[in-house]
Amino acid sequence: MTIENKKIIALVSDDFEDLELWYPVYRLRESGATVNLVGEEAEKQYTGKYGVPAVSDLSFKEINVEEYDGILVPGGWSPDKLRRYPEVLDFVRHFDQVKKPIGQICHAGWVLISAGILEGVNVTSTPGIKDDMTNAGAIWHNVPALTDGHIISSRRPPDLPEYMKHYIAAFESEKNK
């Protein structure tokens, strides 16, 4: 399956879960998408939990979300930082309003919680934030990956292959609307 001509934001900040950023970025690029790493500052090196670097392409302030087809929020400890930026919450709310793919894995659910978009949504995450997800109104499931409309969620790194099947399929389903 290819998703050529799609542009996707991959959020980045320090302490991202290395595999939860890079595995999706590479899979999407292999499928033909353009993926921009977007952080607080442009051209800044951020470091993952296990030391893998990621250099942002653009800053939050440089992004026009209207130009993008989806967003990815990696896990690790970075979601706790990312959710403190009004721009990030605005990005997530935008994609929710226009029903374009929002991918979240592991602790990334914290960003969607802070954006206030999970009421009645079926999701999964790392079990460590299950209570946070359900307290935000989500319906939590202990499965590798789950799609509810345009929101695609996953638990943790071993579930990445299943997660990316769901995320890429969301663009195919979007084409058929």
N, C-alpha and C positions, 0 to 999 in steps of 0.2 A: 504494500500500500504506500502510495506517495502522497505527500502533502505539499507539493511544489507551490510556490508563490504565497505561502503562508508566512506571516511574521509573528514571532512569539517573544514575549518578554520572559526572561528567567531572572528572578530577583536574586540578588547576592548581597551578603554582608558577612562580617567575620563570624567564624564558628558554624558555617553551613556544614551539613553532613556531606562529605566529599562525594560519595557515590550518588546521593540523592540530587545533587546538582549535575554532575558530569554525565552520568549514564543517560538521563533524559535529554540533555543538550546534544550529545553525540547521536542518539537514536533519531531525534528530530532532524538534525542536519543530514543524517544518512537518508532520511525520508524526503529530503528536498526543501525543508523549511529553513528560513532565516531565523536564527535565534540570537537575540541581543541580551548580553549580560548587563543588568541595570542595577546600580547601587547608589548610595548617597552621593558619591562623587564619581565623575567619569575618569576613566583611565587610571583607576586606583587598584592596587593589588589587595585583594581580600584573601584571608587564609582560612581553609576549612579546618574542621575539628582534628583531622589527622595530618594537617600540614600541606595539603594540596592547594596550590594557589589558583586564584581566578582573578583576572583583570577585567574590570567593568568596561563595557563599550560606551555606555551612556550613564548620565545621572538621572535621578528621579525627576528633576526639574526640566530636563531636556525632552522628556517623553510626551508625545501626543498619542494617547491611547487609541484614538480613532484610526491610527495607522496600523494597529495590531489586531491579530486574529485570535490571540489566546495569551494566557499567562501561566507560569509555573512558579510555585513557591516550594523551595526545598526545605527539608527539615533540619535537624541539628538544633543548635541553640540560637541560630540566626532569626527564626521566626519571632522570638521574644523581643529582638531588637527591631526587626522590620515593622512590627505592628505599631511601633511608636511614631512612625512617619505618616502624617496625614496623606501625603501623596500616594503611599502604598495602599492605604485603605481606600482611597479614591479610585485607584486602578482596579482593585478587586471589586468594588461596588459597580464600577462601569461595566466590567465584563459580566457581572451578574445581571445587570439591567438589560444588556444587549444579548444575553444568553450565549456568550461565546465561551469556549473551554477554559475552565479554571482547574489547574492541577495542583493538588496538595498531598504531601506525603509526610508521615511521621508526626512531628511537632508542628508542621506547617498549618495545621488546623487552627492554631492560635491566631493566625493572621485573619482567617475567615471569621473566627469568633469576634475579633475586634472590629471587623468590617460589618458585623451584624447581619450576615446573610445565610445563616444556617437553620433558621426556624423551619422545622418540618422536613429537612433534607436528610436523606439516607447517606451516611458516610462511614468511613473507617479511618483509623489513625493508629498511632502507637497506643497500646492499652493504657499507657501512663497518663494520657490526657482524655481518656474516655469520659470521665466525670465532667471535665471542662466542656467537651463537645455536647453532652446531653444537657448540661445546665444552660447551654446556649440554644437549646431547642432542637438539636439534631437528633436523628434516630441512628444510633451507633450499632455497627455490625462488626464482628470479628472475622473478617474475610481479607484475603490478600489485596484486592482492589475492587472498587465499586464505582459505578457511574449512576448518577441521579441527574438526568437532564444534561446540563452543561458542566456540572461539578463532578470531577473525577478525583477520587481519594484512594490512598494506599497506606499500608501500615508501616513498613520499614524496608531497608535495603534488599533482603532476600525476595521481596515481592516486586521489585522493579520491573522484571520482564512482563508480568501481568499488568502492572500499572501502565506501562507504555503502550501495551496493546489497547487498553481502554482509552488512553489519552489520544492516541493517533486515530482511533476509530471515531472519536467525537468529531473530528474534522470531516470525516466521511459522512457522518450523519448530518452534519451541518450543511454539506453540499446538497443533500437530498431534501432539504426543507423548501 
